[in-house]
Amino acid sequence: MTSAALHRALTAPGDPRLRPLPDRVVALLEELHAPPRLAAHLRAVHDVAAQLTDALVDRFPQVSVDRAAVLFGAATHDIGKVRHPEEHLLLERCLFVLIVGS
């Protein structure tokens, strides 16, 4: 059963209004009991990817873009964090050390 918070993150219109995630991604996030914050993040990234691909195609119609693949990738790019959150923490630490120093 999907938590109310996850359901809201996946379905609420948002402000600004966000496009819905692909049904396959929603089903996967629900199956994994993803944190609502992750679902909201994926929706935001998916929406920006849609805007960028639309602008790219409008401005450069000669460029071939697999829009569905880009949007699916945007919608799932962090989904591994549900099962492997320690990798995210390790990456954050490495970036901190690179940027700020030890």
All heavy atoms as an XYZ file, in Angstrom:
782
protein
N       0.837     -1.175      0.000
C       0.000      0.000      0.000
C       0.888      1.246      0.000
O       1.861      1.343      0.727
C      -0.898     -0.005      1.234
C      -1.827      1.156      1.283
S      -3.010      0.888      2.612
C      -3.307      2.545      3.068
N       0.544      2.204     -0.842
C       1.300      3.439     -0.968
C       0.937      4.393      0.160
O      -0.236      4.573      0.466
C       0.996      4.112     -2.322
O       1.299      3.185     -3.360
C       1.806      5.357     -2.515
N       1.959      5.013      0.765
C       1.685      5.979      1.821
C       1.003      7.206      1.218
O       1.145      7.512      0.027
C       2.980      6.394      2.512
O       3.738      7.244      1.673
N       0.286      7.920      2.058
C      -0.400      9.136      1.603
C       0.611     10.165      1.101
O       0.368     10.849      0.099
C      -1.244      9.718      2.736
N       1.750     10.262      1.768
C       2.765     11.234      1.370
C       3.362     10.876      0.009
O       3.573     11.749     -0.838
C       3.861     11.320      2.429
N       3.628      9.588     -0.216
C       4.150      9.174     -1.516
C       3.103      9.411     -2.599
O       3.423      9.906     -3.680
C       4.573      7.700     -1.489
C       5.088      7.132     -2.821
C       6.267      7.939     -3.366
C       5.463      5.665     -2.656
N       1.861      9.103     -2.311
C       0.781      9.328     -3.278
C       0.714     10.813     -3.664
O       0.610     11.147     -4.850
C      -0.557      8.849     -2.704
C      -1.698      9.069     -3.626
N      -1.891      8.298     -4.755
C      -2.690      9.985     -3.620
C      -2.963      8.731     -5.397
N      -3.466      9.757     -4.730
N       0.804     11.701     -2.678
C       0.787     13.146     -2.962
C       1.982     13.552     -3.823
O       1.849     14.325     -4.777
C       0.792     13.962     -1.672
C      -0.555     14.188     -1.069
C      -0.535     15.249      0.037
N       0.507     15.052      1.040
C       0.419     14.222      2.076
N      -0.687     13.515      2.265
N       1.409     14.100      2.938
N       3.157     13.034     -3.478
C       4.363     13.375     -4.233
C       4.249     12.929     -5.690
O       4.761     13.593     -6.592
C       5.589     12.737     -3.586
N       3.550     11.829     -5.910
C       3.407     11.295     -7.266
C       2.265     11.927     -8.049
O       2.288     11.921     -9.280
C       3.197      9.777     -7.209
C       4.381      8.956     -6.722
C       3.967      7.516     -6.484
C       5.530      9.043     -7.714
N       1.263     12.471     -7.354
C       0.056     12.902     -8.070
C      -0.324     14.362     -7.903
O      -1.063     14.891     -8.730
C      -1.153     12.052     -7.633
O      -1.379     12.243     -6.232
C      -0.941     10.579     -7.946
N       0.129     15.030     -6.861
C      -0.265     16.428     -6.649
C       0.244     17.286     -7.802
O       1.358     17.076     -8.288
C       0.279     16.931     -5.323
N      -0.560     18.248     -8.234
C      -0.148     19.079     -9.372
C       1.154     19.832     -9.135
O       1.990     19.930    -10.014
C      -1.298     20.061     -9.556
C      -2.436     19.518     -8.793
C      -1.887     18.601     -7.748
N       1.343     20.333     -7.929
C       2.557     21.084     -7.612
C       2.446     22.536     -8.015
O       1.553     22.935     -8.750
N       3.368     23.323     -7.501
C       3.444     24.732     -7.851
C       4.925     25.087     -7.974
O       5.620     25.183     -6.955
C       2.782     25.591     -6.776
C       2.756     27.056     -7.146
O       2.830     27.365     -8.349
O       2.673     27.896     -6.226
N       5.436     25.176     -9.180
C       4.714     25.142    -10.451
C       4.213     23.739    -10.780
O       4.700     22.753    -10.238
C       5.765     25.592    -11.467
C       7.074     25.226    -10.854
C       6.875     25.337     -9.364
N       3.262     23.696    -11.675
C       2.623     22.442    -12.075
C       3.649     21.507    -12.726
O       4.400     21.920    -13.593
C       1.501     22.755    -13.052
C       0.622     21.598    -13.367
C      -0.639     22.076    -14.112
N      -1.740     21.164    -13.939
C      -2.493     21.060    -12.864
N      -2.270     21.853    -11.842
N      -3.461     20.197    -12.786
N       3.694     20.267    -12.242
C       4.639     19.277    -12.757
C       3.925     18.207    -13.573
O       2.816     17.795    -13.222
C       5.390     18.601    -11.604
C       6.242     19.502    -10.724
C       6.804     18.701     -9.551
C       7.365     20.133    -11.523
N       4.585     17.761    -14.618
C       4.047     16.657    -15.410
C       4.060     15.381    -14.562
O       4.942     15.201    -13.720
C       4.913     16.408    -16.640
C       4.873     17.489    -17.675
C       6.027     17.292    -18.667
N       5.985     18.239    -19.742
C       6.451     19.484    -19.678
N       6.984     19.931    -18.566
N       6.374     20.292    -20.704
N       3.142     14.469    -14.822
C       3.185     13.191    -14.108
C       4.338     12.328    -14.621
O       4.765     12.467    -15.771
C       1.835     12.551    -14.435
C       1.400     13.189    -15.712
C       1.990     14.571    -15.717
N       4.822     11.473    -13.751
C       5.842     10.505    -14.158
C       5.192      9.419    -15.013
O       3.992      9.177    -14.908
C       6.471      9.856    -12.923
C       7.343     10.754    -12.056
C       7.720     10.034    -10.767
C       8.590     11.179    -12.805
N       5.990      8.728    -15.832
C       5.444      7.596    -16.590
C       4.860      6.544    -15.642
O       5.383      6.337    -14.537
C       6.663      7.050    -17.340
C       7.625      8.196    -17.408
C       7.394      8.988    -16.153
N       3.798      5.902    -16.074
C       3.125      4.896    -15.238
C       4.077      3.816    -14.742
O       3.977      3.377    -13.591
C       1.972      4.244    -16.011
C       0.825      5.202    -16.271
O       0.726      6.240    -15.566
O       0.009      4.921    -17.178
N       5.012      3.387    -15.593
C       5.969      2.341    -15.174
C       6.836      2.817    -14.011
O       7.171      2.043    -13.120
C       6.875      1.930    -16.338
C       6.151      1.238    -17.461
C       7.091      0.747    -18.542
N       7.973      1.811    -18.998
C       9.037      1.607    -19.772
N       9.365      0.403    -20.155
N       9.793      2.616    -20.149
N       7.188      4.080    -14.024
C       8.026      4.635    -12.952
C       7.210      4.763    -11.670
O       7.687      4.426    -10.583
C       8.636      5.986    -13.370
C       9.427      6.598    -12.227
C       9.509      5.821    -14.605
N       5.976      5.230    -11.791
C       5.097      5.342    -10.614
C       4.938      3.973     -9.960
O       5.071      3.833     -8.742
C       3.722      5.928    -11.004
C       2.735      5.798     -9.856
C       3.870      7.383    -11.425
N       4.684      2.954    -10.773
C       4.502      1.598    -10.240
C       5.760      1.124     -9.522
O       5.690      0.518     -8.443
C       4.120      0.642    -11.359
N       6.914      1.411    -10.093
C       8.172      0.995     -9.481
C       8.412      1.728     -8.156
O       8.783      1.118     -7.160
C       9.331      1.245    -10.447
C      10.707      0.793     -9.998
C      10.730     -0.690     -9.656
C      11.728      1.110    -11.086
N       8.161      3.031     -8.133
C       8.341      3.790     -6.891
C       7.397      3.304     -5.802
O       7.778      3.214     -4.629
C       8.144      5.285     -7.153
C       9.229      5.953     -7.993
C       8.799      7.351     -8.418
C      10.542      5.995     -7.244
N       6.168      2.985     -6.183
C       5.212      2.449     -5.207
C       5.651      1.078     -4.706
O       5.590      0.796     -3.509
C       3.822      2.374     -5.829
C       3.199      3.719     -6.056
C       1.881      3.671     -6.819
O       1.599      2.659     -7.499
O       1.145      4.663     -6.734
N       6.110      0.243     -5.620
C       6.561     -1.108     -5.241
C       7.750     -1.047     -4.289
O       7.859     -1.847     -3.358
C       6.942     -1.875     -6.504
C       7.440     -3.279     -6.251
C       7.849     -3.973     -7.540
O       7.219     -3.736     -8.584
O       8.815     -4.759     -7.489
N       8.628     -0.085     -4.508
C       9.817      0.060     -3.666
C       9.554      0.844     -2.388
O      10.455      0.983     -1.560
C      10.924      0.760     -4.467
C      11.510     -0.016     -5.635
C      12.430      0.872     -6.454
C      12.238     -1.251     -5.138
N       8.337      1.376     -2.251
C       8.008      2.237     -1.104
C       9.026      3.373     -0.998
O       9.608      3.628      0.062
C       7.951      1.435      0.197
C       6.997      0.299      0.151
N       5.635      0.471      0.174
C       7.201     -1.040      0.041
C       5.039     -0.701      0.098
N       5.961     -1.631      0.008
N       9.214      4.042     -2.130
C      10.197      5.119     -2.208
C       9.830      6.254     -1.263
O       8.649      6.527     -1.026
C      10.268      5.645     -3.637
N      10.824      6.934     -0.743
C      10.539      8.110      0.085
C       9.830      9.184     -0.760
O      10.197      9.403     -1.918
C      11.922      8.599      0.519
C      12.853      7.462      0.276
C      12.259      6.663     -0.840
N       8.846      9.845     -0.193
C       8.124     10.887     -0.944
C       9.046     11.977     -1.486
O       8.845     12.470     -2.591
C       7.150     11.453      0.091
C       6.953     10.354      1.070
C       8.261      9.615      1.126
N      10.068     12.321     -0.726
C      10.990     13.366     -1.189
C      11.699     12.942     -2.474
O      11.910     13.754     -3.383
C      11.999     13.659     -0.084
C      12.927     14.777     -0.425
C      13.790     15.118      0.758
N      14.765     16.116      0.361
C      15.640     16.638      1.156
N      15.665     16.290      2.419
N      16.509     17.524      0.730
N      12.072     11.670     -2.577
C      12.698     11.165     -3.797
C      11.719     11.223     -4.959
O      12.071     11.642     -6.063
C      13.203      9.734     -3.596
C      13.759      9.052     -4.854
C      14.978      9.804     -5.383
C      14.092      7.602     -4.570
N      10.472     10.815     -4.724
C       9.464     10.848     -5.782
C       9.243     12.274     -6.272
O       9.151     12.523     -7.486
C       8.153     10.237     -5.281
N       9.183     13.229     -5.357
C       9.005     14.629     -5.740
C      10.208     15.119     -6.542
O      10.052     15.835     -7.538
C       8.790     15.481     -4.497
N      11.402     14.737     -6.119
C      12.618     15.114     -6.840
C      12.600     14.550     -8.261
O      12.893     15.262     -9.228
C      13.843     14.608     -6.074
C      15.113     14.632     -6.878
N      15.756     15.796     -7.220
C      15.827     13.618     -7.418
C      16.834     15.494     -7.930
N      16.893     14.184     -8.068
N      12.243     13.282     -8.389
C      12.202     12.662     -9.714
C      11.169     13.332    -10.611
O      11.403     13.505    -11.809
C      11.935     11.163     -9.593
C      13.060     10.354     -8.927
C      12.643      8.903     -8.739
C      14.353     10.455     -9.719
N      10.033     13.717    -10.039
C       9.028     14.441    -10.831
C       9.574     15.780    -11.313
O       9.363     16.173    -12.461
C       7.765     14.690    -10.015
C       6.785     13.557    -10.108
C       5.463     13.911     -9.483
N       4.687     14.804    -10.340
C       3.606     15.429     -9.923
N       3.182     15.293     -8.683
N       2.927     16.201    -10.742
N      10.272     16.480    -10.450
C      10.826     17.784    -10.837
C      11.872     17.625    -11.938
O      11.869     18.375    -12.928
C      11.419     18.481     -9.618
N      12.764     16.663    -11.784
C      13.800     16.431    -12.800
C      13.156     15.995    -14.117
O      13.557     16.453    -15.197
C      14.831     15.391    -12.303
C      15.786     14.989    -13.415
C      15.600     15.941    -11.110
N      12.159     15.133    -14.038
C      11.428     14.679    -15.230
C      10.792     15.864    -15.939
O      10.846     15.982    -17.168
C      10.382     13.647    -14.790
C       9.462     13.202    -15.858
N       8.199     13.738    -16.014
C       9.597     12.275    -16.824
C       7.598     13.148    -17.028
N       8.423     12.258    -17.538
N      10.199     16.766    -15.181
C       9.546     17.928    -15.769
C      10.560     18.842    -16.462
O      10.326     19.310    -17.579
C       8.776     18.701    -14.699
C       7.867     19.747    -15.303
O       6.795     19.358    -15.801
O       8.240     20.923    -15.313
N      11.683     19.085    -15.816
C      12.723     19.920    -16.431
C      13.260     19.248    -17.692
O      13.489     19.915    -18.715
C      13.858     20.218    -15.425
C      15.054     20.865    -16.115
C      13.346     21.102    -14.300
N      13.452     17.940    -17.654
C      13.922     17.222    -18.846
C      12.929     17.367    -19.996
O      13.331     17.532    -21.153
C      14.154     15.747    -18.520
N      11.645     17.330    -19.689
C      10.624     17.513    -20.724
C      10.715     18.916    -21.316
O      10.647     19.098    -22.541
C       9.236     17.258    -20.152
N      10.884     19.906    -20.462
C      11.015     21.280    -20.948
C      12.254     21.448    -21.817
O      12.212     22.102    -22.872
C      11.073     22.251    -19.771
C       9.787     22.355    -18.980
C       9.966     23.228    -17.755
O      10.553     24.302    -17.830
N       9.467     22.757    -16.622
N      13.364     20.865    -21.377
C      14.606     20.979    -22.139
C      14.527     20.265    -23.485
O      14.994     20.799    -24.502
C      15.777     20.433    -21.321
C      16.210     21.279    -20.137
C      17.239     20.534    -19.286
C      16.759     22.615    -20.595
N      13.957     19.061    -23.498
C      13.855     18.350    -24.775
C      12.900     19.070    -25.719
O      13.154     19.133    -26.922
C      13.427     16.879    -24.592
O      12.212     16.825    -23.857
C      14.503     16.073    -23.890
N      11.821     19.634    -25.198
C      10.907     20.417    -26.041
C      11.638     21.610    -26.655
O      11.522     21.873    -27.859
C       9.704     20.914    -25.240
C       8.733     19.810    -24.859
O       8.841     18.689    -25.407
O       7.876     20.066    -23.993
N      12.396     22.321    -25.838
C      13.126     23.494    -26.323
C      14.196     23.090    -27.333
O      14.388     23.774    -28.349
C      13.756     24.235    -25.147
N      14.873     21.986    -27.069
C      15.917     21.513    -27.979
C      15.333     21.180    -29.346
O      15.864     21.599    -30.379
C      16.610     20.283    -27.383
C      17.738     19.678    -28.204
C      18.917     20.638    -28.277
C      18.170     18.349    -27.607
N      14.233     20.455    -29.359
C      13.596     20.074    -30.617
C      13.055     21.302    -31.351
O      13.156     21.402    -32.576
C      12.483     19.029    -30.361
C      11.637     18.808    -31.599
C      13.095     17.721    -29.892
N      12.498     22.251    -30.606
C      11.984     23.476    -31.226
C      13.106     24.308    -31.842
O      12.974     24.845    -32.939
C      11.220     24.326    -30.209
C       9.871     23.754    -29.846
O       9.389     22.848    -30.562
O       9.289     24.219    -28.848
N      14.195     24.416    -31.105
C      15.286     25.287    -31.559
C      16.185     24.614    -32.586
O      16.721     25.271    -33.472
C      16.110     25.713    -30.354
C      17.235     26.615    -30.718
C      17.412     27.719    -29.769
N      18.435     28.610    -30.293
C      19.098     29.441    -29.574
N      18.841     29.526    -28.299
N      20.004     30.201    -30.106
N      16.355     23.314    -32.452
C      17.239     22.566    -33.349
C      16.505     21.343    -33.901
O      16.797     20.206    -33.519
C      18.512     22.125    -32.607
C      19.283     23.254    -32.007
C      19.179     23.542    -30.652
C      20.111     24.045    -32.791
C      19.893     24.591    -30.086
C      20.826     25.098    -32.235
C      20.713     25.378    -30.882
N      15.564     21.547    -34.811
C      14.756     20.430    -35.317
C      15.578     19.361    -36.045
O      15.124     18.219    -36.166
C      13.756     21.101    -36.259
C      14.287     22.454    -36.531
C      15.203     22.818    -35.408
N      16.773     19.700    -36.476
C      17.616     18.729    -37.169
C      18.247     17.724    -36.210
O      18.744     16.685    -36.631
C      18.697     19.442    -38.001
C      19.802     20.107    -37.199
C      19.464     21.494    -36.660
O      18.313     21.906    -36.595
N      20.496     22.225    -36.241
N      18.217     18.015    -34.924
C      18.810     17.121    -33.928
C      17.821     16.014    -33.586
O      16.655     16.265    -33.287
C      19.193     17.905    -32.644
C      19.681     16.956    -31.564
C      20.238     18.952    -32.956
N      18.319     14.786    -33.640
C      17.487     13.636    -33.297
C      17.591     13.368    -31.797
O      18.699     13.203    -31.265
C      17.962     12.412    -34.078
O      17.230     11.283    -33.699
N      16.449     13.366    -31.132
C      16.409     13.149    -29.684
C      15.412     12.042    -29.380
O      14.274     12.081    -29.845
C      15.981     14.438    -28.947
C      15.857     14.192    -27.455
C      16.941     15.569    -29.226
N      15.853     11.051    -28.620
C      14.930     10.013    -28.153
C      14.293     10.552    -26.873
O      14.751     10.295    -25.763
C      15.665      8.707    -27.899
C      14.737      7.559    -27.539
O      13.562      7.811    -27.169
O      15.188      6.408    -27.615
N      13.237     11.336    -27.053
C      12.599     12.031    -25.944
C      12.131     11.052    -24.867
O      12.289     11.305    -23.675
C      11.424     12.866    -26.466
C      10.818     13.769    -25.434
C       9.790     14.714    -26.089
N       9.356     15.743    -25.180
C       8.386     15.590    -24.292
N       7.733     14.444    -24.211
N       8.048     16.578    -23.484
N      11.556      9.937    -25.276
C      11.063      8.950    -24.305
C      12.201      8.418    -23.439
O      12.045      8.264    -22.225
C      10.349      7.815    -25.021
N      13.353      8.166    -24.049
C      14.503      7.659    -23.285
C      15.028      8.719    -22.318
O      15.358      8.414    -21.170
C      15.614      7.212    -24.230
N      15.105      9.958    -22.783
C      15.569     11.047    -21.914
C      14.635     11.198    -20.722
O      15.075     11.297    -19.572
C      15.668     12.377    -22.699
C      15.919     13.549    -21.755
C      16.764     12.292    -23.749
N      13.327     11.205    -20.994
C      12.362     11.390    -19.907
C      12.363     10.202    -18.945
O      12.250     10.386    -17.727
C      10.962     11.630    -20.472
C      10.805     12.914    -21.282
C       9.362     13.093    -21.735
C      11.281     14.117    -20.509
N      12.499      8.992    -19.471
C      12.554      7.825    -18.590
C      13.812      7.875    -17.723
O      13.762      7.603    -16.522
C      12.501      6.520    -19.391
C      12.318      5.315    -18.534
C      11.059      4.976    -18.055
C      13.394      4.524    -18.181
C      10.881      3.861    -17.239
C      13.223      3.415    -17.374
C      11.965      3.084    -16.904
N      14.923      8.262    -18.319
C      16.166      8.388    -17.553
C      16.061      9.449    -16.473
O      16.515      9.244    -15.336
N      15.452     10.570    -16.813
C      15.263     11.637    -15.822
C      14.367     11.165    -14.678
O      14.606     11.486    -13.515
C      14.663     12.872    -16.489
N      13.353     10.392    -15.024
C      12.386      9.925    -14.024
C      12.929      8.817    -13.130
O      12.370      8.552    -12.068
C      11.119      9.434    -14.726
N      14.030      8.193    -13.539
C      14.559      7.062    -12.763
C      16.005      7.248    -12.317
O      16.553      6.360    -11.664
C      14.476      5.762    -13.592
O      15.226      5.926    -14.802
C      13.045      5.393    -13.925
N      16.615      8.375    -12.604
C      18.055      8.514    -12.408
C      18.534      8.279    -10.974
O      19.671      7.885    -10.770
C      18.535      9.882    -12.915
C      18.212     11.006    -12.002
N      16.978     11.602    -11.975
C      18.962     11.620    -11.063
C      16.985     12.556    -11.063
N      18.170     12.596    -10.489
N      17.713      8.501     -9.987
C      18.124      8.316     -8.588
C      17.401      7.162     -7.901
O      17.492      7.013     -6.684
C      17.855      9.593     -7.779
C      18.964     10.612     -7.896
O      20.087     10.237     -8.265
O      18.705     11.795     -7.620
N      16.721      6.337     -8.647
C      15.863      5.318     -8.038
C      16.668      4.290     -7.239
O      16.160      3.711     -6.282
C      14.966      4.656     -9.100
C      13.669      4.195     -8.477
C      15.688      3.561     -9.842
C      12.562      3.959     -9.472
N      17.934      4.110     -7.580
C      18.782      3.176     -6.842
C      19.005      3.582     -5.391
O      19.357      2.745     -4.548
N      18.775      4.855     -5.084
C      18.954      5.331     -3.709
C      17.986      4.662     -2.737
O      18.250      4.610     -1.542
C      18.773      6.847     -3.642
C      19.881      7.604     -4.321
C      19.626      9.084     -4.270
C      20.710      9.831     -5.014
N      20.456     11.263     -5.044
N      16.892      4.142     -3.255
C      15.928      3.463     -2.389
C      16.565      2.218     -1.790
O      16.413      1.942     -0.605
C      14.642      3.095     -3.166
C      13.712      2.266     -2.303
C      13.946      4.343     -3.668
N      17.294      1.476     -2.601
C      17.923      0.233     -2.138
C      19.344      0.408     -1.617
O      19.822     -0.401     -0.836
C      17.940     -0.796     -3.270
C      16.598     -1.220     -3.754
C      16.023     -2.256     -2.864
N      14.786     -2.756     -3.482
C      13.949     -3.521     -2.876
N      14.188     -3.903     -1.648
N      12.868     -3.914     -3.477
N      20.034      1.448     -2.089
C      21.445      1.634     -1.745
C      21.719      3.077     -1.314
O      22.490      3.797     -1.951
C      22.332      1.270     -2.944
C      22.131     -0.115     -3.430
N      22.642     -1.209     -2.772
C      21.429     -0.599     -4.490
C      22.279     -2.312     -3.419
N      21.545     -1.958     -4.458
N      21.113      3.508     -0.216
C      21.303      4.907      0.211
C      22.746      5.222      0.597
O      23.171      6.365      0.499
C      20.362      5.049      1.408
C      20.136      3.658      1.895
C      20.254      2.771      0.684
N      23.509      4.219      0.991
C      24.891      4.457      1.406
C      25.739      4.952      0.244
O      26.683      5.716      0.436
C      25.508      3.194      2.021
C      25.750      2.048      1.053
C      24.518      1.228      0.682
O      23.441      1.445      1.258
O      24.641      0.364     -0.194
N      25.407      4.555     -0.984
C      26.162      5.031     -2.142
C      25.980      6.534     -2.314
O      26.915      7.236     -2.672
C      25.739      4.283     -3.403
C      26.185      2.839     -3.386
C      25.752      2.082     -4.619
O      25.325      2.712     -5.604
O      25.845      0.851     -4.595
N      24.801      7.008     -2.053
C      24.533      8.430     -2.152
C      25.345      9.192     -1.100
O      25.938     10.230     -1.385
C      23.036      8.700     -1.981
C      22.678     10.141     -1.995
N      22.827     10.930     -3.111
C      22.202     10.959     -1.027
C      22.445     12.156     -2.840
N      22.065     12.201     -1.575
N      25.405      8.668      0.103
C      26.160      9.318      1.168
C      27.652      9.333      0.850
O      28.338     10.328      1.103
C      25.900      8.623      2.506
C      24.460      8.695      3.004
C      24.306      7.848      4.264
C      24.047     10.128      3.258
N      28.148      8.247      0.272
C      29.558      8.184     -0.109
C      29.851      9.207     -1.202
O      30.853      9.919     -1.145
C      29.915      6.773     -0.591
C      31.342      6.567     -1.085
C      32.338      6.855      0.035
C      31.521      5.154     -1.613
N      28.970      9.315     -2.182
C      29.149     10.288     -3.249
C      29.148     11.712     -2.685
O      29.983     12.537     -3.062
C      28.058     10.134     -4.304
C      28.086     11.133     -5.451
C      29.396     11.038     -6.220
C      26.901     10.917     -6.366
N      28.222     11.997     -1.784
C      28.179     13.328     -1.173
C      29.493     13.632     -0.456
O      30.019     14.735     -0.551
C      27.015     13.429     -0.184
C      25.684     13.638     -0.827
C      24.581     13.817      0.195
O      24.840     13.685      1.417
O      23.450     14.090     -0.225
N      30.020     12.662      0.273
C      31.279     12.871      1.003
C      32.431     13.120      0.027
O      33.252     14.009      0.245
C      31.573     11.655      1.886
C      32.894     11.734      2.627
C      32.888     12.839      3.661
N      34.195     12.885      4.301
C      34.822     13.996      4.646
N      34.265     15.155      4.445
N      36.005     13.949      5.183
N      32.488     12.350     -1.056
C      33.553     12.538     -2.045
C      33.463     13.926     -2.674
O      34.483     14.596     -2.838
C      33.468     11.467     -3.130
S      33.935      9.821     -2.557
N      32.260     14.357     -3.010
C      32.093     15.688     -3.594
C      32.499     16.775     -2.594
O      33.143     17.756     -2.965
C      30.649     15.893     -4.045
C      30.238     15.101     -5.278
C      28.741     15.251     -5.527
C      31.033     15.530     -6.499
N      32.135     16.593     -1.344
C      32.502     17.558     -0.307
C      34.023     17.684     -0.213
O      34.564     18.792     -0.189
C      31.911     17.135      1.039
C      32.259     18.070      2.162
C      31.518     19.236      2.347
C      33.311     17.805      3.017
C      31.828     20.121      3.359
C      33.617     18.678      4.052
C      32.889     19.842      4.219
N      34.702     16.553     -0.202
C      36.161     16.566     -0.094
C      36.772     17.225     -1.324
O      37.705     18.019     -1.219
C      36.716     15.134      0.097
C      38.221     15.090     -0.070
C      36.301     14.601      1.463
N      36.233     16.942     -2.506
C      36.759     17.549     -3.725
C      36.564     19.065     -3.757
O      37.427     19.806     -4.204
C      36.100     16.921     -4.962
C      36.545     15.529     -5.323
C      35.680     14.958     -6.433
C      38.015     15.537     -5.753
N      35.421     19.507     -3.264
C      35.083     20.926     -3.339
C      35.695     21.715     -2.178
O      36.300     22.773     -2.368
C      33.557     21.116     -3.372
C      33.007     20.530     -4.680
C      33.169     22.576     -3.244
C      31.507     20.398     -4.720
N      35.553     21.194     -0.972
C      35.944     21.935      0.220
C      37.313     21.500      0.740
O      38.051     22.280      1.332
C      34.875     21.755      1.335
C      35.269     22.464      2.594
C      33.529     22.238      0.838
N      37.670     20.281      0.504
C      38.891     19.721      1.066
C      38.523     18.862      2.257
O      37.378     18.811      2.682
N      39.460     18.170      2.800
C      39.171     17.258      3.910
C      38.798     18.045      5.116
O      38.020     17.792      5.893
C      40.366     16.369      4.209
O      41.493     17.167      4.498
